[in-house]
Amino acid sequence: MADDLWPENIAESNMVTPVAILREQAALLGDKTKQLVAGEVQTTTTGNLFVHSFYVAAPTLNYRYELFRVQHPAAFYPLVLAQGQSTSQLKSEEEFKNKLKEVFASPHTLNVVHSILAQVRS
Amino acid sequence: MTRFLFWNLNKREIPGFVGTLAREVGVDVLILAECAMRPERVLEELNAEKSDYQYAWGVSDHLIFFTRFDSYYLRPLFESSRLSIRRLTLPESEPILVAAAHLPSKLSFSDESQLFESVYLSRAISEVEAGEGHQRTILLGDLNMNPFEPGMVGARGGLNAVMSRRIAARKARTVQGEKYPFFYNPMWNHMGDRAETGGTFYFENAEPVCYFWHMYDQVLLRPELLKKFEPEHVRILREVRGVSLLENGRPDKEMASDHLPVLLELSF
């Protein structure tokens, strides 16, 4: 039998992934709009990077708008949040959450969500 | 236990009824036929108290789906105007197929044409099952046929849906040297005076042959899903939070719909 060189705790992980944070926020948007407008997260990989796109979606219209994109290596941080032409490098979970709060409260996001909501209701 | 509810709304705009019923019963997958309301309108009522329900997108004109699960778990695999076959994948459960249909009415289709519709439906289900590699399938819908009609009972093209669970447990029968998988049709248990109502739809006319009650709205299950199924897991609902859906013992089409909703509770 081969020697097992892995440490005993190799399979133990309670780290919160950036995508889990994004999914949680995506679900909260649906809760606030009676699911008329919801958040969606789609993950792809490129090289050694994970890329998570955060969409504002109108499921009944089969429409979605990419609000921003997050990419990070296997170690999560620092990660890069890209929205349009601007990018931010975020070094920790706390910085990431603060940036999300800022993005969600921005006039651009409010305009996108309100416009899609109006489109759904019209 | 997952709760599926099918209701033909007869184009009535009754979002309040739908929302209240879904929440009261704790419906997990709601399928509406002949829904004249936009999905957004229904969604607002379903989520009037809590944003539990999501619209599960599809292209079928006649059927719309809502779910308390993430709609990602209820993806269409095959859809046509009157048919939607979806994969329901829940965490820690084997995926099942949820087929819903609203077949053409007897007002516009002859018995023979309805038989062809049944063949089309049966073949579509079999093809999706073959693609998925299993037969854990339920079919819910307004099939516009009674359980005893040839399109429901016949093999070799029909749905091969039998009244007896014991027979369905044989899984398939051979006709002319070829095997055809059974559906179990629990709706037989709901016909006549020992049931909640005589059927799900009432139509009385002056023809010599008149059944009065019809069981057009049905739930069928493949034998693979019968292990944990009990007869009381299918119900025809007659009221919504104390408000009767019947008038003089028949579906009250002024108050709600001319069809009664059918509920299936399923463990899988």
HADDOCK unambig.tbl for C-alpha pairs under 7 A between the chains (distance, minus, plus):
assign (segid A and resid 31 and name CA) (segid B and resid 51 and name CA) 4.85 0.50 0.50
assign (segid A and resid 34 and name CA) (segid B and resid 44 and name CA) 5.95 0.50 0.50
assign (segid A and resid 34 and name CA) (segid B and resid 47 and name CA) 5.38 0.50 0.50
assign (segid A and resid 34 and name CA) (segid B and resid 51 and name CA) 4.73 0.50 0.50
assign (segid A and resid 35 and name CA) (segid B and resid 51 and name CA) 6.21 0.50 0.50
assign (segid A and resid 35 and name CA) (segid B and resid 53 and name CA) 6.95 0.50 0.50
assign (segid A and resid 35 and name CA) (segid B and resid 54 and name CA) 5.83 0.50 0.50
assign (segid A and resid 36 and name CA) (segid B and resid 40 and name CA) 6.56 0.50 0.50
assign (segid A and resid 59 and name CA) (segid B and resid 55 and name CA) 6.32 0.50 0.50
assign (segid A and resid 59 and name CA) (segid B and resid 57 and name CA) 6.46 0.50 0.50
assign (segid A and resid 60 and name CA) (segid B and resid 39 and name CA) 6.41 0.50 0.50
assign (segid A and resid 60 and name CA) (segid B and resid 40 and name CA) 6.61 0.50 0.50
assign (segid A and resid 60 and name CA) (segid B and resid 55 and name CA) 6.28 0.50 0.50
assign (segid A and resid 60 and name CA) (segid B and resid 57 and name CA) 6.44 0.50 0.50
assign (segid A and resid 62 and name CA) (segid B and resid 57 and name CA) 6.95 0.50 0.50
assign (segid A and resid 120 and name CA) (segid B and resid 40 and name CA) 6.95 0.50 0.50
assign (segid A and resid 121 and name CA) (segid B and resid 40 and name CA) 6.97 0.50 0.50
